[in-house]
Amino acid sequence: MQTVPLILKLTAKNQRLREAYQSEYGILYQGDCLEFLGAIPNSSVDIVFADPPFNLGKDYGKGVSDLMQSEEYLSWSKQWLSESIRVLNPGGSLFIFNLPKWCIEYGAYLNQQGMLFRHWIACRMPKAFPRGKKMSPAHYGLLYYTKGEPAVFNKVYTPIQVCRHCGGEIRDYGGHRKKLNPQGINLMDVWEAPEDVWEDALPEDNREENLWTLVEEVWTDIPPVRHRQHKKRAANELAPIMLERIIAMASNPGQIVIDPFGGSGTTFYAAQKLKRYWLGTEIGDIEPAVKRLTDLGNGNVENWESARGKTKCKIKHQESIQLELFSFKPS
């Protein structure tokens, strides 16, 4: 496999990319996504995660356009999608987060390019506001493709969802409850509420009482970060739990993750926490990402998920909770 230092060296040759931050695990550049991807060698990374601007006219800072004609936006999207495919190792994973409107177009293009469809993960984000003659949007799409059969797919476990009031299980499991593996069942494409992912995890002495389930294709615990205590920039950003889950599922420690739309640095933060090498760029303001990574380098781990509501576990258990959540079983 291509070593990280060589990839970093080759990327640095592009004079239009300015190095903004470097750690033992990766480098963050400031520059255009196409310049960044174009500087990476063929078949050299294991995960590409992309959360591009949604073309909604939002303000991402000076020099960043988020309002193109649809044809222009799709043409630009196909350029970075093609580059993402090129830089992926055989068996590597591509994750793209966007509106369903654009995910449909992306999926059609990726199918034409021979990529292997794995999942359309629905990240549930209900909004209670009028939409005229449309239904109120309730999810964003997270496309999951691989370059051929996946080289890595780790099973990630979450607790079985229970009612907060009565304690009963919300799902009936089709009468197969007694057949569930005590270690859990696969992640579903629906992600449950964060307190069901994190707060129900028990300390070591009570762990035998905890029941775990694999994640499904609908994830309901990935809202945009809006609380000022956790928000790193004015524009939208993603919750760390989302990237930790993706990286845990589709890579192993020591593998390489890239993000051509770095934003507030969530991907790099998650990769570094999970001991993956990373590389990325952001064309706009890079200070939020630099601060997040600098804080992590100084040992300040964000307990963002636990801070979103009441907790049943003390912060001192956070590390063991994460280890339990991201305990993998390669398929």
C-alpha positions in Angstrom: 0.0 0.0 0.0 1.2 3.5 -0.7 2.8 5.1 2.3 1.4 8.3 3.8 4.7 10.3 3.7 5.0 9.8 0.0 1.4 10.9 -0.7 2.0 14.0 1.5 5.2 14.8 -0.4 3.6 14.5 -3.8 0.6 16.6 -2.7 2.9 19.3 -1.4 4.5 19.8 -4.8 1.3 21.5 -6.0 2.1 25.2 -5.3 -1.6 26.2 -5.3 -2.1 24.2 -2.1 -1.0 25.9 1.1 -0.2 23.7 4.1 -2.2 24.9 7.0 -1.7 22.1 9.6 0.4 19.0 10.1 0.3 16.3 12.7 1.8 12.8 12.9 -1.3 11.4 11.2 -2.0 13.9 8.4 -1.8 17.3 6.7 -4.5 19.9 6.1 -4.2 22.1 3.0 -6.0 25.3 2.0 -6.9 25.1 -1.6 -9.3 23.9 -4.3 -10.7 20.4 -4.1 -9.7 19.5 -7.7 -6.2 20.8 -7.2 -5.9 18.7 -4.1 -7.3 15.5 -5.6 -5.3 16.0 -8.8 -2.1 15.9 -6.7 -2.8 12.5 -5.2 -1.5 9.4 -7.0 -3.7 6.7 -8.4 -5.0 4.0 -6.1 -3.4 5.3 -2.9 -6.2 6.0 -0.3 -8.7 3.7 1.5 -11.6 6.1 2.2 -12.9 9.2 0.4 -15.5 11.2 2.4 -17.1 14.1 0.6 -19.6 16.6 2.1 -19.6 19.2 -0.7 -21.6 22.5 -0.7 -25.2 21.7 -1.5 -25.7 24.5 -4.0 -28.2 26.3 -1.8 -26.6 29.7 -1.9 -25.2 29.5 1.6 -22.3 31.7 2.7 -19.1 29.6 3.0 -16.8 32.7 3.0 -14.8 34.6 0.5 -14.0 32.9 -2.7 -16.5 30.0 -2.3 -19.6 29.8 -4.6 -22.6 27.8 -3.5 -25.0 28.9 -6.2 -24.4 27.5 -9.6 -26.7 26.5 -12.4 -27.7 22.9 -12.0 -25.8 21.8 -15.1 -22.7 23.6 -13.9 -23.0 22.1 -10.4 -23.3 18.6 -11.8 -20.4 19.0 -14.2 -18.2 20.2 -11.3 -19.4 17.3 -9.2 -18.5 14.7 -11.8 -15.0 16.1 -11.9 -14.3 15.6 -8.2 -16.2 12.3 -8.3 -14.0 11.0 -11.1 -10.9 12.1 -9.2 -12.2 10.4 -6.0 -12.6 7.1 -7.9 -9.1 7.4 -9.4 -7.3 7.9 -6.0 -9.2 5.1 -4.3 -7.4 1.7 -3.7 -9.2 -1.3 -5.2 -11.8 -2.2 -2.5 -11.7 1.4 -1.1 -14.8 3.1 0.1 -16.5 6.4 -1.1 -19.0 8.2 1.1 -20.9 11.2 -0.2 -23.2 13.3 2.0 -25.7 15.5 0.2 -29.4 16.3 -0.5 -31.4 13.4 -2.1 -31.8 15.6 -5.2 -28.0 15.4 -5.8 -27.5 11.9 -4.4 -29.7 10.5 -7.2 -27.5 12.2 -9.8 -24.3 11.1 -8.1 -25.5 7.5 -7.8 -26.3 7.4 -11.5 -22.9 8.7 -12.4 -21.1 6.3 -10.0 -23.0 3.3 -11.5 -21.9 4.3 -14.9 -18.3 4.4 -13.7 -18.4 0.9 -12.5 -18.5 1.6 -8.8 -20.2 -0.9 -6.5 -23.3 0.4 -4.8 -23.4 -0.6 -1.1 -26.0 1.6 0.7 -28.1 4.7 0.5 -27.9 5.6 4.2 -30.7 7.9 5.3 -29.5 10.4 7.9 -32.7 11.6 9.5 -32.9 15.3 10.2 -36.5 16.3 10.6 -37.4 20.0 10.1 -40.7 21.4 11.1 -41.3 24.2 8.7 -43.8 24.6 5.7 -42.7 23.5 2.3 -45.5 24.7 0.1 -46.4 21.8 -2.3 -43.6 19.5 -1.0 -43.3 17.3 2.0 -41.2 18.5 4.8 -37.6 17.2 4.3 -36.7 14.6 6.9 -33.3 13.2 5.8 -30.1 13.8 3.9 -28.5 11.0 1.8 -25.2 9.4 2.6 -24.1 7.3 -0.4 -21.8 4.4 0.2 -20.0 3.0 -2.8 -16.8 0.8 -3.1 -14.3 0.4 -5.8 -15.2 -3.3 -6.4 -15.8 -5.6 -3.5 -15.0 -3.8 -0.2 -11.5 -4.6 1.2 -12.7 -3.7 4.7 -16.1 -3.8 6.3 -16.0 -3.8 10.1 -19.2 -4.5 12.0 -20.0 -1.6 14.3 -22.4 -2.2 17.2 -24.9 0.0 18.9 -27.2 -0.7 21.9 -30.7 -2.1 21.1 -33.0 0.9 21.2 -35.4 1.0 24.2 -38.2 3.3 25.2 -36.9 6.1 27.5 -40.2 5.9 29.5 -41.0 2.2 30.0 -37.6 0.6 29.1 -39.2 -1.8 26.6 -37.5 -2.5 23.2 -38.8 -0.3 20.4 -38.3 -3.0 17.7 -39.9 -6.4 17.9 -37.2 -8.1 15.7 -39.8 -10.2 14.0 -40.1 -12.8 16.7 -36.4 -13.5 16.6 -35.4 -11.7 19.8 -34.0 -14.8 21.5 -31.7 -15.4 18.6 -29.9 -12.1 18.8 -26.2 -12.3 19.3 -25.3 -11.0 22.8 -22.5 -9.1 21.2 -25.0 -7.3 19.0 -26.2 -7.3 15.4 -25.0 -5.2 12.4 -25.4 -1.5 12.1 -28.6 -0.6 10.3 -29.1 2.0 7.7 -31.2 3.9 10.2 -29.1 5.4 13.0 -30.9 5.7 16.3 -30.8 8.7 18.7 -27.4 9.6 20.2 -28.5 8.8 23.8 -29.3 5.3 22.6 -25.9 5.0 21.1 -23.8 6.4 23.9 -25.8 6.8 27.1 -26.9 3.2 27.4 -23.3 1.8 27.3 -22.5 0.4 30.7 -19.3 0.2 32.7 -17.3 -3.1 32.6 -18.9 -4.6 35.7 -22.4 -4.3 34.2 -21.6 -4.9 30.6 -23.2 -8.4 30.5 -26.6 -6.6 30.9 -26.2 -4.5 27.8 -27.6 -5.7 24.5 -26.2 -4.3 21.3 -27.5 -4.1 17.7 -25.7 -3.5 14.4 -26.4 -0.2 12.7 -29.1 -0.1 9.9 -29.4 2.1 6.9 -31.3 5.0 8.6 -29.4 7.1 11.0 -31.3 9.4 13.2 -28.5 10.7 15.3 -26.6 12.8 12.7 -28.1 16.4 13.0 -26.1 19.4 11.9 -24.2 20.9 14.7 -26.0 24.1 15.8 -25.3 24.5 19.5 -22.7 27.3 19.9 -20.9 25.2 22.5 -19.9 22.7 19.8 -20.1 24.7 16.6 -16.8 25.5 15.0 -17.9 27.8 12.1 -20.8 29.8 10.8 -21.6 27.3 8.0 -23.1 23.9 8.6 -20.9 21.1 10.0 -21.4 17.4 10.7 -21.4 15.7 14.1 -18.2 13.8 14.9 -20.2 10.6 15.6 -21.0 10.3 11.9 -17.4 10.4 10.7 -16.2 8.1 13.6 -18.8 5.6 12.5 -17.9 5.7 8.8 -14.2 5.5 9.4 -14.6 2.7 11.9 -16.8 0.7 9.6 -14.7 1.1 6.3 -11.1 1.2 7.4 -8.5 -0.2 9.9 -5.9 1.7 11.9 -3.1 2.8 9.7 -5.1 3.2 6.6 -5.7 6.5 4.7 -8.7 8.7 4.8 -9.1 11.9 2.6 -11.7 14.6 2.6 -11.6 17.2 -0.3 -14.2 19.4 1.5 -12.6 19.7 4.9 -15.0 22.2 6.5 -14.5 22.3 10.2 -12.2 19.4 10.2 -14.6 16.7 11.5 -13.2 14.0 9.2 -9.6 14.7 10.2 -10.5 14.8 13.9 -12.3 11.5 13.7 -9.5 9.8 11.6 -6.8 11.0 14.0 -8.8 9.8 17.1 -9.1 6.4 15.5 -5.5 6.3 14.4 -6.0 6.5 10.7 -3.8 8.6 8.4 -5.6 11.5 6.8 -5.2 14.2 4.2 -7.6 17.0 3.2 -8.2 20.5 2.0 -10.6 23.3 2.5 -11.0 26.2 0.1 -12.6 28.6 2.6 -11.8 29.5 6.2 -9.5 26.9 7.6 -9.2 28.3 11.2 -12.0 26.2 12.6 -10.4 23.0 11.4 -7.0 24.0 12.6 -8.3 24.8 16.0 -10.2 21.5 16.3 -7.1 19.6 15.3 -4.8 21.6 17.5 -7.1 21.0 20.5 -7.0 17.3 19.8 -3.2 17.3 19.5 -3.1 18.9 22.9 -5.2 16.1 24.4 -8.6 17.9 24.4 -11.0 15.3 23.1 -14.5 16.5 22.4 -17.2 14.8 24.4 -19.8 16.2 21.9 -22.2 13.3 21.9 -22.4 13.1 25.7 -22.8 16.8 26.0 -26.0 16.9 23.9 -28.3 15.9 26.8 -28.5 14.1 30.1 -26.0 11.4 30.5 -26.2 8.1 32.3 -22.4 7.5 32.3 -19.7 9.7 33.7 -17.2 11.3 31.3 -14.5 9.1 32.7 -16.2 6.1 31.0 -16.2 7.9 27.6 -13.1 6.1 26.3 -14.4 2.7 27.2 -17.8 3.6 25.7 -16.1 4.5 22.4 -14.1 1.3 22.4 -17.3 -0.7 22.9 -19.1 1.2 20.1 -16.2 0.7 17.7 -15.3 -2.9 18.6 -15.1 -4.4 15.1 -15.6 -7.8 13.7 -14.2 -7.9 10.1 -16.5 -9.8 7.8 
